[in-house]
Amino acid sequence: MIMADKFDSYREALVVEKRTLWNNLPDIPDEHKKLLTSVFHQHPEKCQHLEYIRVPTGFCRQLTITTEDLLWGESLLK
C-alpha cells in the first residue's frame, strides 16, 4: 500500500527498507549507481518521486530516480 508521495518525517523514522528504481535512464555503471543511490537515500526529500510503502515492520522508502534527480546527484559528486 502506497502511503505518501512527499517527504514525511514521521514515516522516515519508521523506514526499515530502501528501494531505488532507475526507470528510463541512460546506462550508468553499477559502481556509480551505488554511489548515487547512497546520495539519494541520504536526502530523500530532494527526490522528485518518493513513496512510502507499508511493510509489516514499518515502511519501505522507494525512490524512482528521474533525470532531474540524476542531475542533482551528479552535481553533489563533483
Sequence and secondary structure as in RCSB ss.txt:
>XXXX:A:sequence
MIMADKFDSYREALVVEKRTLWNNLPDIPDEHKKLLTSVFHQHPEKCQHLEYIRVPTGFCRQLTITTEDLLWGES
LLK
>XXXX:A:secstr
 B  SS  HHHHTTEEEEEEE TT     HHHHHHHHHHHHH GGG SSEEEEEETTEEEEEEE  HHHHHHHHH
HH 
